[in-house]
Amino acid sequence: MITVKFYAALHYVQAYFASRTGKAPLTHDRRASAIQRDISISGAYDDYRYLEDLSRDARYNYSNLQSGHIIFAEECLTAIKSVVGLHL
């Protein structure tokens, strides 16, 4: 569930960049950097990074996850959608 939420956020951000510039960053690092630099959506950066890190933990280090992480992931996705959605 956490990974799905991260990739939903990723595609939301990709849609934003594609609609603004006609192209979207191709790597996770470039995407995160582009979010941070873009004044319109930079407010979503922290939530995006938290969600990306949590997704990586869910895939590769899942023993550290707790049920509250799913709720936190949903909150991050909601925050990202509210910031990015204003500009789509």
Buried (B, 14 or more C-beta within 10 A) or exposed (E): EBBEBBBBBBEBBBBBBEEBEEEBBEEBEEBBEBBBEBEEBEBBBBBBBBBBEBBBBBEEEEEEBEEEBBEBBBBBBEBBBEBBEEEE
